[in-house]
């Protein structure tokens, strides 16, 4: 399968998806750590892809998303943003609403 098709498939099949360096419980950079902590604090299940284990995704996703950095949070097929946006939304309570609504609609 083409890597762009793989990315599209991951985004389509995971309501809440975090592309990050490492895993939520063992992040490999500070930005990924902050993003994962914010998403985990919302209390809903989410999928993640460790881009360090997937160099093709690491290379191609920024082009596909038109977003140059990681982490990247995708909710219901839409790119939410990176670490700063995720953290800011969490602090305002917007991320919790977005995640809860997405998780509720997926159930």
Backbone as a chain_set.jsonl record, in Angstrom:
{"seq": "XXXXXXXXXXXXXXXXXXXXXXXXXXXXXXXXXXXXXXXXXXXXXXXXXXXXXXXXXXXXXXXXXXXXXXXXXXXXXXXXXXXXXXXXXXXXXXXXXXXXXXXXXXX", "coords": {"N": [[0.855, -1.184, 0.0], [0.534, 2.219, -0.79], [2.254, 4.867, 0.892], [0.939, 7.284, 1.412], [-1.686, 6.452, 1.12], [-1.783, 4.735, 3.3], [-1.522, 6.589, 5.398], [-3.885, 8.117, 4.983], [-5.727, 6.096, 5.471], [-5.189, 5.491, 8.18], [-5.954, 7.924, 9.368], [-8.642, 8.03, 8.626], [-9.676, 5.774, 9.917], [-9.328, 6.099, 12.626], [-10.768, 7.858, 15.065], [-9.699, 9.673, 16.895], [-6.486, 10.6, 16.677], [-3.06, 10.629, 17.236], [-0.117, 11.638, 15.911], [3.129, 11.131, 16.788], [6.368, 11.486, 18.435], [7.661, 8.684, 19.723], [5.764, 7.003, 22.293], [2.566, 7.474, 23.987], [3.026, 6.84, 26.702], [5.752, 6.789, 26.792], [7.101, 9.152, 25.639], [9.241, 10.637, 23.131], [10.108, 13.214, 22.84], [9.842, 16.567, 24.088], [7.701, 18.102, 23.07], [5.976, 16.154, 22.015], [5.458, 14.834, 24.397], [4.013, 16.783, 25.895], [1.771, 17.109, 24.234], [0.676, 14.495, 24.206], [0.109, 14.176, 26.945], [-1.885, 16.118, 27.303], [-3.922, 15.141, 25.602], [-4.368, 12.614, 26.765], [-5.307, 13.445, 29.245], [-7.838, 14.192, 28.667], [-9.335, 11.972, 28.885], [-10.324, 10.041, 27.104], [-10.179, 7.214, 24.863], [-7.552, 6.956, 22.492], [-5.808, 6.73, 19.36], [-2.39, 6.244, 18.393], [0.522, 6.999, 16.446], [3.813, 6.143, 16.278], [6.146, 8.058, 14.966], [8.848, 7.77, 14.837], [9.284, 5.096, 14.59], [8.256, 4.724, 12.149], [9.512, 5.722, 9.527], [8.75, 6.402, 6.893], [6.207, 7.486, 7.133], [6.861, 9.611, 8.767], [8.317, 11.125, 6.953], [6.461, 11.655, 4.886], [3.964, 12.539, 5.953], [4.047, 15.323, 6.814], [3.956, 16.66, 4.319], [1.526, 15.741, 3.262], [-0.262, 16.691, 5.214], [0.273, 19.338, 5.162], [1.613, 20.508, 7.214], [4.391, 21.154, 9.034], [5.608, 20.007, 11.322], [5.94, 17.713, 14.158], [4.37, 16.83, 17.242], [1.253, 15.749, 15.645], [-2.146, 16.219, 15.905], [-5.045, 14.594, 15.011], [-8.495, 14.776, 14.607], [-11.471, 13.245, 13.965], [-10.832, 13.097, 11.231], [-9.794, 15.603, 10.683], [-7.088, 17.87, 10.812], [-6.007, 19.027, 13.834], [-3.825, 20.31, 15.037], [-0.512, 21.125, 16.242], [1.729, 20.736, 19.073], [1.708, 23.245, 20.53], [-0.802, 24.34, 19.845], [-2.489, 22.279, 20.703], [-1.93, 22.275, 23.474], [-2.73, 24.891, 24.172], [-5.472, 24.783, 23.483], [-6.251, 22.843, 25.322], [-5.83, 24.153, 27.773], [-7.782, 26.104, 27.599], [-10.007, 24.579, 27.718], [-11.134, 23.717, 25.41], [-10.098, 21.552, 23.997], [-10.843, 19.309, 25.503], [-13.631, 19.314, 25.123], [-13.773, 18.94, 22.329], [-12.518, 16.409, 22.037], [-14.146, 14.763, 23.682], [-16.605, 15.015, 22.384], [-15.967, 13.938, 19.875], [-15.258, 11.328, 20.622], [-17.669, 10.458, 21.675], [-19.323, 10.526, 19.438], [-18.206, 8.547, 18.003], [-18.804, 6.261, 19.288]], "CA": [[0.0, 0.0, 0.0], [1.234, 3.496, -0.86], [2.339, 5.458, 2.239], [-0.126, 8.289, 1.546], [-2.905, 5.679, 1.364], [-1.69, 4.274, 4.69], [-1.826, 7.753, 6.246], [-5.321, 8.391, 4.834], [-6.419, 4.995, 6.136], [-5.044, 5.7, 9.631], [-6.757, 9.09, 9.758], [-10.055, 7.682, 8.437], [-10.102, 4.692, 10.806], [-9.1, 6.445, 14.031], [-11.459, 9.12, 15.324], [-8.732, 10.541, 17.577], [-5.196, 10.042, 16.283], [-1.91, 11.487, 17.512], [1.187, 11.277, 15.348], [4.069, 11.669, 17.767], [7.66, 10.814, 18.585], [7.538, 7.788, 20.864], [4.405, 6.584, 22.633], [2.028, 8.332, 25.051], [3.65, 6.531, 27.993], [7.206, 6.946, 26.672], [7.352, 10.1, 24.552], [10.653, 10.813, 22.814], [10.458, 14.63, 22.801], [8.999, 17.363, 24.982], [6.462, 18.505, 22.402], [5.113, 14.972, 21.989], [5.05, 14.578, 25.785], [2.949, 17.73, 26.256], [0.577, 16.798, 23.444], [0.099, 13.236, 24.689], [-0.461, 14.408, 28.279], [-3.137, 16.861, 27.144], [-4.936, 14.25, 25.028], [-4.687, 11.6, 27.784], [-6.06, 14.094, 30.322], [-9.239, 14.311, 28.24], [-9.992, 10.772, 29.398], [-10.902, 9.173, 26.073], [-9.204, 6.4, 24.137], [-7.104, 7.513, 21.219], [-4.76, 5.971, 18.687], [-1.187, 7.026, 18.118], [1.517, 6.42, 15.553], [5.167, 6.573, 16.61], [6.782, 8.359, 13.682], [10.242, 7.321, 14.877], [9.245, 3.708, 14.131], [7.662, 4.743, 10.809], [10.184, 6.829, 8.838], [8.031, 6.823, 5.689], [5.138, 8.383, 7.593], [7.539, 10.825, 9.238], [8.722, 11.891, 5.769], [5.352, 12.01, 3.994], [2.818, 13.181, 6.603], [4.065, 16.802, 6.755], [3.522, 17.095, 2.987], [0.096, 15.446, 3.16], [-1.012, 17.534, 6.149], [0.689, 20.724, 5.001], [1.975, 20.894, 8.584], [5.78, 20.677, 8.977], [6.191, 19.476, 12.556], [5.255, 16.716, 14.986], [3.236, 15.93, 16.994], [0.063, 16.206, 14.931], [-3.378, 15.618, 16.403], [-6.144, 14.523, 14.044], [-9.77, 14.407, 15.216], [-12.521, 13.061, 12.962], [-10.315, 13.357, 9.896], [-9.316, 16.976, 10.542], [-5.884, 18.213, 11.559], [-6.23, 20.02, 14.881], [-2.6, 21.092, 15.106], [0.637, 20.584, 16.948], [1.834, 20.81, 20.52], [1.277, 24.546, 21.073], [-2.256, 24.457, 19.659], [-3.112, 21.285, 21.584], [-1.788, 22.765, 24.85], [-3.58, 26.077, 24.319], [-6.865, 24.339, 23.487], [-6.491, 22.145, 26.583], [-5.904, 25.153, 28.841], [-9.054, 26.817, 27.45], [-11.104, 23.618, 27.841], [-11.667, 23.4, 24.086], [-9.654, 20.219, 23.578], [-11.675, 18.33, 26.192], [-14.927, 19.282, 24.432], [-13.56, 18.35, 21.008], [-12.21, 14.98, 22.207], [-15.33, 14.082, 24.229], [-17.625, 14.985, 21.322], [-15.506, 12.989, 18.869], [-15.34, 9.984, 21.19], [-19.085, 10.155, 21.807], [-19.901, 10.275, 18.121], [-17.614, 7.319, 17.475], [-19.327, 5.107, 20.033]], "C": [[0.902, 1.248, 0.0], [1.194, 4.173, 0.516], [1.268, 6.53, 2.449], [-1.465, 7.589, 1.785], [-2.932, 5.151, 2.801], [-2.066, 5.404, 5.645], [-3.322, 8.063, 6.187], [-6.15, 7.352, 5.574], [-6.361, 5.162, 7.654], [-5.945, 6.832, 10.104], [-8.249, 8.757, 9.666], [-10.547, 6.687, 9.488], [-9.886, 4.947, 12.287], [-9.684, 7.826, 14.298], [-10.513, 10.134, 15.96], [-7.364, 9.905, 17.378], [-4.089, 11.059, 16.52], [-0.677, 10.888, 16.852], [2.215, 11.938, 16.239], [5.395, 10.93, 17.727], [7.602, 10.002, 19.864], [6.097, 7.361, 21.058], [3.881, 7.478, 23.75], [2.681, 8.091, 26.414], [5.167, 6.649, 27.981], [7.527, 7.884, 25.511], [8.843, 10.348, 24.374], [11.026, 12.276, 22.58], [9.456, 15.392, 23.657], [7.674, 17.766, 24.357], [5.48, 17.341, 22.353], [4.606, 14.654, 23.391], [3.899, 15.487, 26.182], [1.658, 17.41, 25.521], [-0.109, 15.545, 23.968], [-0.541, 13.416, 26.064], [-1.801, 15.124, 28.182], [-4.242, 15.952, 26.616], [-5.346, 13.186, 26.055], [-5.545, 12.197, 28.893], [-7.528, 14.297, 29.959], [-10.038, 13.056, 28.567], [-10.641, 9.858, 28.372], [-9.793, 8.367, 25.415], [-8.81, 7.114, 22.851], [-6.002, 6.632, 20.659], [-3.539, 6.875, 18.542], [-0.319, 6.258, 17.14], [2.857, 7.017, 15.957], [5.912, 6.804, 15.299], [8.258, 7.964, 13.661], [10.356, 5.876, 14.402], [8.729, 3.602, 12.69], [8.262, 5.881, 9.997], [9.478, 7.297, 7.572], [6.914, 7.792, 6.059], [5.758, 9.695, 8.056], [7.913, 11.721, 8.057], [7.528, 12.439, 4.991], [4.213, 12.776, 4.663], [2.891, 14.711, 6.566], [3.621, 17.355, 5.397], [2.014, 16.909, 2.838], [-0.721, 16.431, 3.997], [-0.784, 19.018, 5.909], [0.991, 21.332, 6.369], [3.364, 20.31, 8.824], [6.294, 19.911, 10.195], [5.346, 18.38, 13.183], [5.333, 17.183, 16.424], [2.16, 16.591, 16.131], [-1.138, 15.464, 15.502], [-4.455, 15.732, 15.329], [-7.397, 14.061, 14.785], [-10.829, 14.397, 14.118], [-12.05, 13.505, 11.578], [-9.771, 14.751, 9.66], [-8.061, 17.177, 11.38], [-6.217, 19.308, 12.556], [-5.004, 20.919, 14.98], [-1.525, 20.371, 15.881], [0.592, 20.879, 18.431], [1.308, 22.127, 21.098], [-0.234, 24.706, 20.99], [-2.983, 23.508, 20.597], [-3.09, 21.781, 23.031], [-2.706, 23.957, 25.102], [-5.054, 25.688, 24.374], [-7.206, 23.637, 24.796], [-6.687, 23.144, 27.715], [-7.219, 25.925, 28.805], [-10.26, 25.895, 27.63], [-11.692, 23.201, 26.506], [-11.299, 21.988, 23.637], [-10.529, 19.137, 24.214], [-13.02, 18.189, 25.489], [-14.807, 18.58, 23.087], [-13.365, 16.837, 21.107], [-13.447, 14.217, 22.697], [-16.401, 13.947, 23.15], [-17.239, 13.95, 20.269], [-15.648, 11.55, 19.376], [-16.806, 9.548, 21.315], [-19.724, 9.818, 20.474], [-19.364, 8.991, 17.504], [-18.236, 6.074, 18.108], [-20.632, 4.607, 19.464]], "O": [[1.904, 1.303, 0.712], [0.196, 4.059, 1.227], [0.744, 6.667, 3.555], [-2.288, 8.073, 2.563], [-3.985, 5.127, 3.438], [-2.834, 5.202, 6.586], [-3.957, 8.25, 7.224], [-7.145, 7.679, 6.221], [-7.371, 4.993, 8.336], [-6.621, 6.709, 11.125], [-9.028, 9.157, 10.531], [-11.704, 6.747, 9.904], [-10.223, 4.103, 13.117], [-9.165, 8.835, 13.82], [-10.526, 11.312, 15.605], [-7.113, 8.798, 17.855], [-4.168, 12.2, 16.066], [-0.249, 9.783, 17.184], [2.191, 13.154, 16.431], [5.53, 9.894, 17.077], [7.505, 10.557, 20.959], [5.305, 7.355, 20.115], [4.664, 8.173, 24.398], [2.867, 9.029, 27.189], [5.802, 6.613, 29.035], [8.143, 7.478, 24.525], [9.614, 10.28, 25.331], [12.15, 12.559, 22.163], [8.353, 14.91, 23.915], [6.643, 17.773, 25.029], [4.291, 17.515, 22.618], [3.455, 14.25, 23.56], [2.91, 15.019, 26.746], [0.577, 17.435, 26.11], [-1.326, 15.527, 24.153], [-1.613, 12.87, 26.324], [-2.746, 14.78, 28.893], [-5.366, 15.981, 27.116], [-6.532, 12.889, 26.2], [-6.424, 11.518, 29.425], [-8.362, 14.544, 30.83], [-11.269, 13.07, 28.533], [-11.43, 8.986, 28.736], [-8.63, 8.77, 25.406], [-9.624, 7.782, 22.214], [-5.35, 5.886, 21.389], [-3.644, 8.102, 18.564], [-0.412, 5.036, 17.021], [3.024, 8.237, 15.979], [6.267, 5.852, 14.605], [8.851, 7.836, 12.59], [11.392, 5.472, 13.875], [8.76, 2.528, 12.088], [7.606, 6.902, 9.791], [9.588, 8.467, 7.206], [6.703, 8.796, 5.38], [5.233, 10.77, 7.765], [7.83, 12.945, 8.157], [7.576, 13.564, 4.493], [3.556, 13.585, 4.009], [1.87, 15.348, 6.305], [2.98, 18.404, 5.337], [1.313, 17.796, 2.354], [-1.746, 16.942, 3.543], [-1.546, 19.857, 6.389], [0.677, 22.49, 6.645], [3.517, 19.088, 8.82], [7.317, 19.232, 10.104], [4.201, 18.15, 12.795], [6.284, 17.873, 16.792], [2.156, 17.804, 15.918], [-1.145, 14.235, 15.574], [-4.734, 16.814, 14.813], [-7.361, 13.065, 15.508], [-11.054, 15.398, 13.437], [-12.767, 14.194, 10.851], [-9.329, 15.059, 8.554], [-7.981, 16.712, 12.517], [-6.658, 20.392, 12.173], [-5.127, 22.143, 15.006], [-1.613, 19.171, 16.143], [-0.454, 21.229, 18.977], [0.54, 22.114, 22.06], [-0.872, 25.153, 21.943], [-3.977, 23.884, 21.218], [-4.101, 21.718, 23.73], [-3.38, 24.021, 26.13], [-5.803, 26.198, 25.208], [-8.304, 23.803, 25.327], [-7.604, 23.0, 28.523], [-7.719, 26.353, 29.845], [-11.398, 26.361, 27.688], [-12.643, 22.421, 26.463], [-12.09, 21.312, 22.979], [-10.911, 18.171, 23.555], [-13.499, 17.074, 25.281], [-15.63, 17.731, 22.744], [-13.973, 16.077, 20.354], [-13.757, 13.143, 22.181], [-17.029, 12.896, 23.017], [-18.083, 13.174, 19.821], [-16.101, 10.668, 18.647], [-17.129, 8.384, 21.079], [-20.568, 8.925, 20.39], [-19.977, 8.417, 16.603], [-18.199, 4.983, 17.538], [-21.201, 3.644, 19.978]]}, "num_chains": 1, "name": "protein.A"}
